[in-house]
Amino acid sequence: MITHASPQKRDLTYDQRTERFVMSIDVHHLDGKVEPIKLVLTHDEMAVHAIQVEQAYHKHREAPEVVA
């Protein structure tokens, strides 16, 4: 069973032949196994995710600091 996925510390690339963006990610399994795979995105998918990441980043930056 998969628990989550996380980006690898590598650059996002663009494959001109397929006209797709490629991100290396790790898929984490419940048993502790980590499987490296590629996330492949179209131009439209990349545009949507870029907007979502930017919005989330700004919300995080504008959120009040929580003191424990």
Residue pairs with C-beta under 8 A, 6 or more apart in sequence:
1 29
1 30
2 27
2 28
2 29
2 30
3 28
3 29
3 30
4 28
5 25
5 26
5 27
5 28
5 39
6 25
6 26
6 28
7 23
7 24
7 25
7 26
8 24
8 25
8 26
8 36
10 24
12 21
12 22
12 23
13 21
13 22
13 23
14 20
14 21
14 22
15 21
15 22
18 40
19 42
19 43
20 40
20 41
20 42
21 40
21 41
21 42
21 43
21 45
21 46
22 38
22 39
22 40
22 41
23 38
23 39
23 41
24 36
24 37
24 38
24 39
25 36
25 37
25 38
25 39
26 34
26 35
26 36
26 37
27 34
27 35
27 36
27 37
28 34
29 35
41 49
